[in-house]
Amino acid sequence: MSLFSNIFSILNPDIDIEKGAFEHPVNRNAPINEDFITYSFINSLHIQSANHKPDYKYHCLKNILTNPLINTDKKEFILQSFSKAQSIFLSLNKFARIYKRSKARVDTVEHDLYMNPLADFKDTHLINLFDDETRTFYKFRLADIITMSIHSLSNSPEFFADPQPIKNPYINVPFTYAQLYNIYFNIQNSPFQIPVLFRLYYQSSFNLDHFLENNEAYIRDVAINRFIYSGIDSLKQYYISKMIMDNKHILNNLYIHPSFPQDKLISTFQPFLKDYLFVNYSLNPTAKFRSKVSLRKRLSNFVKLNPTFGRIIILPGTLDSSVSTTYVDHINYQSLNDTPRTRRRSIPDNTLQRNPTNHTDYDFQSIENSLDDVISRSIENTDETLNRINDLRDRLSVIPNANTIINIPTDISSNSNNTHPDISSNISQPDYSSRILSRYNRLLGNEPSANMTENTRTAIRNRLQNSQSPAIQALLGRYLRNPDTSLNTHPDTSLNTHPDTSPNTHPDTIDNNLEDIDNNLEDIDNNLEDIDNNQEDIDNNQEDIDNNQEDIDNNQEDIDNNRDPISTLD
C-alpha cells in the first residue's frame, strides 16, 4: 500500500479493506465497512498503487466524481477527504526532500564537459541538480545541458527521427521530470535562449512519444543542419558521392577520380550537400521545393565553370624519376568571360601594362567600324551630326600618341627607359591609325567614295572649315595645303592640343580616351538612326498630306459639279 493510500485510510477509520462488510471488531461496539462507496475508493487506491501507476489516485477520484449513481453529498465528502490526504502527502514529501538534500553529498566535479573550470563562470550560467537515487548534487554548466538536450532530442539515424531521453552524463541515467522542469526554468531565468526543441519537449510535458508525433518534420530539419556542421567525413563523402550520381544529368556526367583527395572533395561539395539532404529527407514540402530549385541551379553553374574538376592528370617523368600525377582541384566561382566595356575594370593593372596592345587593338577596330557607319549613312539633316563630328575631332587629336603602343619601334628592346619590358619589338600590329585617318580624308573629300556625293563632301568641308576646334583647324591646315600627302604615315604631333600628353602616355590614359571615343561614336550611330527614323516619319506624313489634299481637291470638284445643274435651272 502506498503512502497516500495509508493516509486516506487513517482519515477514514470506519473503513478497513482487510475485513468484510458489517464486521464487529473486538475493540469496537459498532460495525465497520458500512460505507460501501468509501470502501470501494480505498480498495481502488490500494490496487492501482500496486501497479505502480504515477497518476493512479487521480483516475480513482475521477471515477467517483463522474459516477451518476453517487449522490452529491458523498462526492463532496470523498473530495474533501482526498484534498486533506493530498495536503498531508505533499507536506511529508517536502520534509523528506529537505532532509535528503541536507544529508546529500556534493559531487567533486570542478570542470564542465569541455574541461573549463566551473569557477570561471557566473552563477546564472550554472545549475545544481539533486539526484534522489544517488543522494548527490551534480553541478552543470547550462550551455552543456543545452547542447546535450539538442543532441538527444534531434537524434536521427539515417535522418529518421528517433529522439532519446536527456541523460545525466555522469551516471548515464535519464533526468527525472523534476530535474527537467528545474532545468527548463533555470534556462528561462538565465541569459541563454531556450532551444526550440527543448521548448517543444516542455510543451509535450516531457513525453517523448507526443514530442515525436507532433514535431517529426522539425526534428529532421534540425538533424540535417547538425549533420552539415558536425557530421563525420566518411558519411559526408558517402552522401556527396550519392549526390553526384543522382544529379549526373545536371553535372553533365562529371567524373571524380576514385583517388581524389577526400578533404578537397568534401570542402568543394559541402555547400551543395544541405540542399541535397533537404530534397531527399526533409518532410517540409516548402523546404524541399526551394532546395530542389537551388540545388539544380548551383550544380549547373558549378559544372559550367569547372567542367574538368576531379580529373587526374598524368605528368611525364624524367629519366631519373617515375611518372607523377596531379588532380584538377582548382575551383572557379565566377565566369572569366567579360564584355569590352568591363574588360578594363576586370583586368588587373599589371596585366594591362604587360599587354597594352590587346585593349587598344579592339578600340581602334571599333572606331574604324563606327566611322564606316557614319560615312555610309544618309546625312541630309547633318546639323547636329556635324557638331558631334567636330567634338570627336577634338578628342581624336590625342590618338596619334597611341602609335607608341600600336606601332612598336624596332629599338624598343634597347631603350633603357622602357616602362614595358615585356613587349617585344618583333610584335606586329595593324596600323589602325592610318586607316582611321583615311576616313578623315574621306570626310574631307580627298578620297573618293561611292556613298558620298560631291555636294555632301562640299557641305562637310565647309562646316569643318568653320569649326573653332584647334585640332580640326590643324588637320585642315595640314591636308588642304598638302592634298597629295600620304595619309598612311603617322600624324603630325602638332595635332596634339594637350600639352601634358607625350609619346610615353600611360596605357590607362589612352584607354580612357578610347573608351570616350567609343561612347561618342555610339551616340553618333544612335542619333543618325533617329534622324533616319524622323526623316521616314516626315516622308510618311508628307505622303498623308498629299493624299488628304487630293481628297480635298476631289471633294471640291464634286461640289462644283453639283452647282452646275442648279445654275442651269435658274
C-alpha positions as CSV (number, residue, x, y, z in Angstrom):
1,M,0.0,0.0,0.0
2,S,1.3,3.4,-0.9
3,L,1.8,6.3,1.4
4,F,-1.2,8.2,0.0
5,S,-3.5,5.2,0.5
6,N,-2.4,4.8,4.1
7,I,-3.0,8.5,4.8
8,F,-6.5,8.3,3.2
9,S,-7.3,5.1,5.3
10,I,-6.2,6.8,8.5
11,L,-8.6,9.7,7.7
12,N,-11.4,7.2,7.4
13,P,-11.2,4.8,10.5
14,D,-14.6,3.2,9.8
15,I,-13.2,1.6,6.7
16,D,-10.8,-1.4,6.8
17,I,-10.3,-3.2,3.5
18,E,-8.8,-6.2,5.2
19,K,-12.1,-7.1,6.8
20,G,-15.5,-7.9,5.4
21,A,-18.7,-5.7,5.5
22,F,-20.5,-5.1,8.8
23,E,-17.9,-6.9,10.9
24,H,-17.6,-6.1,14.6
25,P,-14.0,-5.7,15.7
26,V,-13.1,-6.6,19.3
27,N,-12.2,-3.0,20.2
28,R,-15.4,-1.5,18.6
29,N,-19.1,-1.7,19.6
30,A,-20.3,-0.6,16.1
31,P,-19.9,-2.5,12.9
32,I,-17.3,-1.3,10.3
33,N,-17.3,-1.0,6.5
34,E,-20.9,0.3,6.3
35,D,-19.9,2.9,3.7
36,F,-19.5,0.9,0.5
37,I,-18.5,3.8,-1.7
38,T,-15.6,4.9,0.5
39,Y,-14.7,1.3,0.9
40,S,-14.5,0.8,-2.9
41,F,-12.5,4.0,-3.3
42,I,-9.8,3.0,-0.8
43,N,-9.7,-0.5,-2.3
44,S,-9.1,1.0,-5.8
45,L,-6.3,3.2,-4.4
46,H,-4.6,0.1,-3.0
47,I,-4.9,-2.0,-6.2
48,Q,-3.8,0.9,-8.6
49,S,-0.8,1.8,-6.4
50,A,0.3,-1.8,-6.6
51,N,0.5,-1.4,-10.4
52,H,3.0,1.5,-9.9
53,K,1.0,4.0,-11.9
54,P,2.1,7.5,-11.1
55,D,-1.3,9.2,-11.5
56,Y,-3.5,6.3,-10.2
57,K,-5.1,8.4,-7.4
58,Y,-6.5,11.0,-9.9
59,H,-8.1,8.2,-12.0
60,C,-9.8,6.8,-9.0
61,L,-11.1,10.2,-7.9
62,K,-12.3,10.9,-11.5
63,N,-14.3,7.7,-11.5
64,I,-16.1,8.7,-8.2
65,L,-16.8,12.3,-9.3
66,T,-18.2,11.3,-12.8
67,N,-20.4,8.4,-11.5
68,P,-24.0,9.5,-11.9
69,L,-25.2,6.9,-9.3
70,I,-23.4,8.5,-6.4
71,N,-25.2,11.4,-4.7
72,T,-23.6,14.9,-4.4
73,D,-23.1,14.7,-0.7
74,K,-21.0,11.6,-0.9
75,K,-18.9,13.1,-3.8
76,E,-18.3,16.2,-1.7
77,F,-17.2,14.0,1.3
78,I,-14.7,12.0,-0.8
79,L,-13.3,15.1,-2.5
80,Q,-12.7,16.8,0.9
81,S,-11.0,13.7,2.3
82,F,-8.9,13.4,-0.9
83,S,-7.7,17.1,-0.6
84,K,-6.8,16.7,3.1
85,A,-4.8,13.5,2.3
86,Q,-3.1,15.1,-0.6
87,S,-2.0,18.1,1.5
88,I,-0.5,15.8,4.2
89,F,1.2,13.7,1.5
90,L,2.9,16.8,-0.2
91,S,4.0,18.2,3.2
92,L,5.6,14.9,4.1
93,N,7.3,14.7,0.7
94,K,8.7,18.3,1.1
95,F,10.0,17.4,4.5
96,A,11.7,14.3,3.2
97,R,13.3,16.2,0.3
98,I,14.7,18.8,2.7
99,Y,16.1,16.1,4.8
100,K,17.7,14.2,1.9
101,R,19.2,17.4,0.4
102,S,20.7,18.3,3.8
103,K,22.3,14.9,4.1
104,A,23.3,14.6,0.4
105,R,27.0,14.7,-0.7
106,V,28.3,17.3,-3.2
107,D,29.9,16.0,-6.3
108,T,33.6,16.8,-6.7
109,V,33.3,17.8,-10.3
110,E,35.1,21.2,-10.8
111,H,35.1,21.4,-14.7
112,D,32.4,21.4,-17.3
113,L,32.3,18.9,-20.2
114,Y,34.8,20.9,-22.1
115,M,37.3,20.8,-19.2
116,N,36.8,24.5,-18.4
117,P,36.9,25.4,-14.7
118,L,33.3,26.0,-13.4
119,A,34.6,28.7,-11.1
120,D,35.2,30.9,-14.1
121,F,31.5,31.1,-14.9
122,K,28.8,33.2,-13.3
123,D,26.2,31.6,-11.0
124,T,23.5,32.4,-13.6
125,H,25.4,30.1,-16.1
126,L,25.4,27.2,-13.7
127,I,22.8,24.8,-12.2
128,N,22.9,22.3,-9.3
129,L,20.8,19.2,-9.8
130,F,19.9,16.8,-7.0
131,D,19.7,13.1,-7.9
132,D,17.5,11.2,-5.5
133,E,18.9,7.8,-6.4
134,T,22.5,8.6,-5.6
135,R,21.7,11.3,-2.9
136,T,24.2,13.6,-4.7
137,F,24.3,17.1,-6.1
138,Y,25.7,17.5,-9.6
139,K,26.8,20.9,-10.9
140,F,26.4,21.6,-14.6
141,R,27.0,24.4,-17.0
142,L,23.8,25.4,-18.6
143,A,25.4,25.6,-22.1
144,D,26.5,21.9,-21.7
145,I,22.9,20.9,-20.8
146,I,21.5,22.8,-23.8
147,T,24.0,21.0,-26.1
148,M,23.1,17.7,-24.6
149,S,19.3,18.3,-25.0
150,I,19.6,19.3,-28.7
151,H,21.8,16.3,-29.4
152,S,19.4,13.8,-27.7
153,L,16.1,15.3,-29.0
154,S,17.4,15.6,-32.6
155,N,18.8,12.1,-32.7
156,S,18.0,10.8,-36.2
157,P,19.9,7.8,-37.5
158,E,19.9,7.9,-41.3
159,F,17.8,11.1,-40.9
160,F,14.8,9.2,-39.4
161,A,13.7,11.0,-36.2
162,D,14.3,8.9,-33.1
163,P,14.6,11.3,-30.1
164,Q,16.2,10.0,-26.9
165,P,15.7,11.0,-23.3
166,I,18.2,13.5,-21.9
167,K,20.6,11.8,-19.6
168,N,22.9,12.8,-16.8
169,P,26.4,12.3,-18.3
170,Y,28.0,11.4,-15.0
171,I,25.8,8.4,-14.2
172,N,24.1,7.8,-17.6
173,V,20.6,7.9,-16.2
174,P,17.8,9.9,-17.7
175,F,16.8,13.1,-15.9
176,T,13.6,12.9,-13.9
177,Y,10.6,15.0,-14.6
178,A,11.5,17.2,-11.6
179,Q,15.0,17.7,-12.9
180,L,13.8,18.5,-16.4
181,Y,11.4,21.2,-15.1
182,N,14.2,22.5,-12.9
183,I,16.5,22.7,-16.0
184,Y,13.8,24.4,-18.1
185,F,13.1,27.2,-15.6
186,N,16.7,27.8,-14.8
187,I,17.4,28.3,-18.6
188,Q,14.4,30.6,-18.8
189,N,15.8,32.8,-16.0
190,S,19.4,32.8,-17.4
191,P,20.9,34.9,-20.2
192,F,20.6,31.9,-22.6
193,Q,17.7,31.4,-25.0
194,I,15.7,28.2,-24.6
195,P,16.3,25.9,-27.6
196,V,13.2,25.4,-29.8
197,L,13.5,21.6,-29.5
198,F,13.6,21.8,-25.7
199,R,10.7,24.2,-25.6
200,L,8.6,21.8,-27.8
201,Y,9.7,19.0,-25.4
202,Y,8.4,21.0,-22.5
203,Q,5.1,21.7,-24.2
204,S,4.7,18.0,-24.7
205,S,5.0,17.5,-20.9
206,F,8.4,15.8,-21.5
207,N,6.7,12.9,-23.2
208,L,8.9,11.6,-26.0
209,D,6.0,9.9,-27.9
210,H,3.9,13.1,-28.0
211,F,7.0,15.1,-28.8
212,L,7.9,12.9,-31.8
213,E,4.3,12.7,-33.1
214,N,3.9,16.5,-33.1
215,N,7.3,17.6,-34.3
216,E,8.8,14.9,-36.5
217,A,9.3,17.3,-39.5
218,Y,11.2,19.9,-37.5
219,I,13.3,17.2,-35.8
220,R,14.5,16.0,-39.2
221,D,15.4,19.5,-40.4
222,V,17.4,20.1,-37.2
223,A,19.2,16.8,-37.7
224,I,20.2,17.7,-41.3
225,N,21.6,21.1,-40.2
226,R,23.6,19.4,-37.4
227,F,25.0,16.8,-39.8
228,I,26.3,19.6,-42.1
229,Y,28.4,21.1,-39.3
230,S,29.2,18.1,-37.1
231,G,28.9,15.0,-39.3
232,I,31.8,12.7,-39.7
233,D,33.8,12.9,-43.0
234,S,33.1,9.4,-44.1
235,L,29.4,9.9,-44.1
236,K,29.7,13.3,-45.8
237,Q,31.8,11.6,-48.6
238,Y,29.1,8.9,-49.0
239,Y,26.3,11.4,-49.4
240,I,28.4,13.6,-51.7
241,S,29.1,10.6,-54.0
242,K,25.4,9.8,-53.9
243,M,24.5,13.4,-54.8
244,I,26.9,13.3,-57.8
245,M,25.4,10.1,-59.1
246,D,21.8,11.2,-58.6
247,N,22.4,14.5,-60.4
248,K,24.8,13.3,-63.2
249,H,22.4,14.6,-65.8
250,I,22.8,18.1,-64.3
251,L,26.5,17.8,-63.8
252,N,27.0,16.6,-67.4
253,N,28.4,13.2,-66.2
254,L,31.1,14.9,-64.1
255,Y,33.7,12.3,-63.2
256,I,35.6,12.4,-59.9
257,H,38.6,10.1,-59.8
258,P,38.4,7.5,-57.0
259,S,41.7,8.6,-55.6
260,F,40.7,12.3,-55.5
261,P,41.6,13.7,-52.0
262,Q,38.7,13.3,-49.6
263,D,39.1,16.6,-47.8
264,K,39.1,18.6,-51.0
265,L,36.0,16.7,-52.3
266,I,34.1,17.5,-49.0
267,S,35.1,21.1,-48.9
268,T,34.1,21.6,-52.5
269,F,30.6,20.0,-52.4
270,Q,29.6,20.6,-48.8
271,P,27.8,23.8,-49.8
272,F,25.6,21.7,-52.1
273,L,25.1,18.9,-49.5
274,K,22.5,20.7,-47.4
275,D,20.1,21.2,-50.3
276,Y,20.5,17.6,-51.4
277,L,19.7,16.3,-48.0
278,F,16.7,18.5,-47.7
279,V,15.4,17.4,-51.1
280,N,15.7,13.7,-50.1
281,Y,14.9,13.6,-46.4
282,S,13.0,16.6,-45.3
283,L,9.3,16.3,-44.5
284,N,8.7,20.1,-45.1
285,P,7.3,20.4,-48.7
286,T,8.3,24.1,-49.0
287,A,11.9,23.5,-47.9
288,K,12.1,20.5,-50.3
289,F,10.9,22.6,-53.3
290,R,13.2,25.5,-52.6
291,S,16.2,23.3,-52.0
292,K,15.5,21.4,-55.2
293,V,15.5,24.6,-57.3
294,S,18.6,25.9,-55.6
295,L,20.5,22.6,-56.0
296,R,19.8,22.4,-59.7
297,K,20.8,26.0,-60.3
298,R,24.0,25.8,-58.3
299,L,25.2,22.4,-59.7
300,S,24.5,23.6,-63.2
301,N,26.6,26.7,-62.6
302,F,29.4,24.7,-61.0
303,V,29.8,22.3,-63.9
304,K,29.8,25.2,-66.4
305,L,32.6,26.9,-64.6
306,N,34.5,23.7,-63.6
307,P,33.9,21.0,-66.3
308,T,37.1,19.1,-65.6
309,F,37.1,19.2,-61.8
310,G,38.2,16.0,-60.2
311,R,40.1,14.6,-63.1
312,I,43.6,13.1,-62.8
313,I,46.5,14.5,-64.8
314,I,49.5,12.3,-65.5
315,L,52.7,14.2,-65.7
316,P,55.6,12.7,-67.7
317,G,58.6,11.8,-65.7
318,T,62.3,12.3,-66.4
319,L,64.9,9.6,-66.8
320,D,65.6,9.7,-63.1
321,S,62.1,9.8,-61.8
322,S,58.8,7.9,-62.4
323,V,55.6,9.3,-63.7
324,S,53.8,11.7,-61.3
325,T,50.1,12.5,-61.1
326,T,48.1,15.5,-60.0
327,Y,44.4,16.4,-59.9
328,V,42.2,19.2,-61.2
329,D,41.1,20.7,-57.9
330,H,41.0,24.4,-58.7
331,I,37.5,25.9,-58.4
332,N,36.2,28.8,-60.5
333,Y,33.4,30.7,-58.6
334,Q,32.5,33.1,-61.4
335,S,32.8,33.3,-65.2
336,L,36.0,34.5,-66.7
337,N,34.2,36.0,-69.7
338,D,33.7,39.7,-69.8
339,T,32.4,42.4,-72.2
340,P,34.6,45.0,-73.8
341,R,33.2,47.8,-71.6
342,T,34.0,45.9,-68.4
343,R,37.3,44.4,-69.6
344,R,39.4,47.3,-68.4
345,R,37.8,47.1,-64.9
346,S,38.2,43.3,-64.7
347,I,41.8,43.0,-65.9
348,P,44.4,43.9,-63.2
349,D,46.6,46.9,-63.9
350,N,49.8,44.9,-64.2
351,T,48.2,42.7,-66.9
352,L,47.1,45.8,-68.8
353,Q,50.6,47.2,-68.7
354,R,52.2,43.9,-69.9
355,N,49.7,43.6,-72.8
356,P,48.8,47.1,-73.8
357,T,48.0,46.2,-77.4
358,N,45.0,44.0,-76.7
359,H,42.6,46.6,-75.4
360,T,43.9,49.3,-77.7
361,D,43.6,47.0,-80.7
362,Y,39.9,46.4,-80.0
363,D,39.2,50.2,-79.6
364,F,40.8,51.2,-82.8
365,Q,38.9,48.5,-84.7
366,S,35.7,49.8,-83.1
367,I,36.5,53.4,-84.2
368,E,37.2,52.2,-87.7
369,N,33.8,50.3,-87.9
370,S,32.0,53.3,-86.4
371,L,33.4,55.7,-89.0
372,D,32.4,53.4,-91.8
373,D,28.8,53.5,-90.5
374,V,28.9,57.4,-90.2
375,I,30.2,57.7,-93.8
376,S,27.7,55.2,-95.3
377,R,24.6,56.8,-93.8
378,S,22.3,59.4,-95.3
379,I,23.2,62.8,-93.9
380,E,20.6,65.1,-95.4
381,N,19.9,66.6,-92.0
382,T,23.5,67.0,-90.8
383,D,23.5,70.0,-88.4
384,E,23.6,68.0,-85.2
385,T,25.6,65.2,-86.7
386,L,28.4,67.5,-87.9
387,N,28.5,69.2,-84.4
388,R,29.2,65.8,-82.9
389,I,31.8,65.0,-85.6
390,N,33.6,68.3,-84.7
391,D,33.6,67.3,-81.0
392,L,35.0,63.9,-82.0
393,R,37.8,65.6,-83.9
394,D,38.9,67.4,-80.7
395,R,39.0,64.1,-78.8
396,L,40.7,62.2,-81.6
397,S,43.5,64.7,-81.5
398,V,45.2,62.7,-78.8
399,I,45.0,59.4,-80.8
400,P,48.4,59.8,-82.5
401,N,50.1,59.2,-79.2
402,A,48.7,55.6,-79.2
403,N,51.1,54.8,-82.1
404,T,53.8,54.4,-79.4
405,I,51.8,51.3,-78.4
406,I,50.3,50.1,-81.6
407,N,53.3,50.6,-83.9
408,I,56.2,49.4,-81.6
409,P,59.5,50.9,-82.5
410,T,62.2,48.5,-83.6
411,D,64.6,49.7,-81.0
412,I,62.3,49.3,-78.0
413,S,64.3,46.4,-76.6
414,S,67.3,48.6,-76.4
415,N,65.6,51.5,-74.7
416,S,66.8,51.7,-71.1
417,N,63.9,53.8,-70.1
418,N,61.3,51.4,-71.4
419,T,58.5,51.0,-68.9
420,H,57.1,47.9,-70.6
421,P,60.0,45.4,-70.9
422,D,57.6,42.5,-71.7
423,I,56.7,43.9,-75.1
424,S,59.0,42.5,-77.8
425,S,60.0,44.6,-80.9
426,N,59.0,41.7,-83.1
427,I,55.3,42.0,-82.4
428,S,53.4,43.3,-85.4
429,Q,50.2,45.2,-85.1
430,P,47.8,46.5,-87.8
431,D,48.1,50.2,-88.5
432,Y,44.7,51.3,-87.4
433,S,45.6,54.9,-87.0
434,S,46.4,55.2,-90.7
435,R,43.1,53.7,-91.7
436,I,41.2,56.0,-89.3
437,L,43.0,59.0,-90.9
438,S,41.9,57.6,-94.2
439,R,38.4,58.0,-93.1
440,Y,39.1,61.6,-92.1
441,N,40.3,62.1,-95.6
442,R,37.1,60.7,-97.0
443,L,35.1,63.1,-94.8
444,L,37.3,66.0,-96.2
445,G,36.7,64.9,-99.7
446,N,40.2,64.0,-100.6
447,E,39.3,60.3,-101.2
448,P,36.5,59.1,-103.5
449,S,33.6,57.2,-102.0
450,A,30.7,55.7,-103.7
451,N,28.4,56.5,-100.8
452,M,29.0,60.3,-100.8
453,T,28.1,62.9,-103.5
454,E,30.1,65.9,-104.3
455,N,27.6,68.2,-102.7
456,T,27.8,66.2,-99.5
457,R,31.6,66.5,-99.5
458,T,31.4,70.2,-100.1
459,A,28.9,70.7,-97.3
460,I,31.0,68.7,-94.8
461,R,34.2,70.5,-95.9
462,N,32.6,73.9,-95.4
463,R,31.3,73.0,-91.9
464,L,34.7,71.6,-90.8
465,Q,36.4,74.8,-92.0
466,N,34.0,76.9,-89.9
467,S,34.8,74.8,-86.8
468,Q,36.5,76.5,-83.9
469,S,38.3,73.3,-82.8
470,P,42.1,73.7,-82.9
471,A,42.5,70.0,-83.7
472,I,40.3,70.3,-86.8
473,Q,41.9,73.6,-87.9
474,A,45.3,71.9,-87.7
475,L,44.0,68.9,-89.5
476,L,42.6,71.0,-92.3
477,G,45.7,73.2,-92.4
478,R,47.8,70.1,-93.0
479,Y,45.8,68.2,-95.5
480,L,44.3,71.1,-97.5
481,R,47.7,72.6,-98.0
482,N,49.2,69.3,-99.0
483,P,46.4,67.3,-100.7
484,D,48.9,64.8,-102.1
485,T,50.3,63.9,-98.6
486,S,50.1,60.2,-97.9
487,L,47.7,59.5,-95.1
488,N,49.4,56.2,-94.3
489,T,52.1,57.9,-92.4
490,H,51.9,58.7,-88.7
491,P,50.0,62.0,-87.9
492,D,52.0,65.1,-87.0
493,T,52.5,65.7,-83.3
494,S,51.2,69.3,-83.9
495,L,47.7,67.8,-83.8
496,N,48.2,67.2,-80.1
497,T,46.4,70.0,-78.4
498,H,47.1,68.8,-74.9
499,P,50.4,70.0,-73.6
500,D,50.7,67.3,-70.9
501,T,50.4,64.4,-73.5
502,S,53.7,62.8,-74.6
503,P,54.7,59.8,-76.6
504,N,55.1,57.9,-73.4
505,T,51.5,58.3,-72.4
506,H,50.4,55.6,-69.9
507,P,48.2,53.0,-71.5
508,D,45.5,53.7,-68.9
509,T,45.2,57.3,-70.2
510,I,44.9,56.1,-73.8
511,D,42.3,53.5,-72.8
512,N,40.2,56.2,-71.1
513,N,40.3,58.4,-74.2
514,L,39.5,55.4,-76.5
515,E,36.6,54.5,-74.3
516,D,35.2,58.1,-74.5
517,I,35.6,57.9,-78.3
518,D,33.8,54.6,-78.5
519,N,30.9,56.1,-76.4
520,N,30.7,59.2,-78.6
521,L,30.7,57.1,-81.8
522,E,27.9,55.1,-80.4
523,D,25.9,58.3,-79.7
524,I,26.5,59.3,-83.4
525,D,25.1,56.0,-84.5
526,N,22.0,56.4,-82.3
527,N,21.5,60.0,-83.5
528,L,21.9,59.1,-87.1
529,E,19.4,56.3,-86.7
530,D,17.0,58.8,-85.0
531,I,17.5,61.2,-88.0
532,D,16.7,58.4,-90.5
533,N,13.6,57.4,-88.5
534,N,12.5,61.1,-88.2
535,Q,13.0,61.6,-92.0
536,E,11.0,58.5,-92.7
537,D,8.2,59.8,-90.4
538,I,8.4,63.1,-92.3
539,D,8.1,61.4,-95.6
540,N,5.1,59.4,-94.4
541,N,3.4,62.5,-93.0
542,Q,4.1,64.3,-96.3
543,E,2.5,61.4,-98.2
544,D,-0.5,61.6,-95.9
545,I,-0.8,65.4,-96.5
546,D,-0.7,64.8,-100.3
547,N,-3.4,62.2,-100.1
548,N,-5.6,64.5,-98.0
549,Q,-5.0,67.4,-100.4
550,E,-6.0,65.1,-103.2
551,D,-9.2,64.2,-101.4
552,I,-9.9,67.8,-100.8
553,D,-9.5,68.6,-104.5
554,N,-11.8,65.7,-105.4
555,N,-14.4,66.9,-103.0
556,Q,-14.2,70.5,-104.3
557,E,-14.6,69.2,-107.8
558,D,-17.8,67.3,-106.8
559,I,-19.2,70.4,-105.2
560,D,-18.6,72.4,-108.4
561,N,-20.2,69.7,-110.5
562,N,-23.3,69.8,-108.2
563,R,-23.6,73.5,-108.5
564,D,-23.7,73.5,-112.4
565,P,-27.2,71.9,-112.6
566,I,-28.5,74.4,-110.1
567,S,-27.3,77.3,-112.2
568,T,-28.8,75.8,-115.3
569,L,-32.2,75.6,-113.7
570,D,-32.0,79.3,-112.7
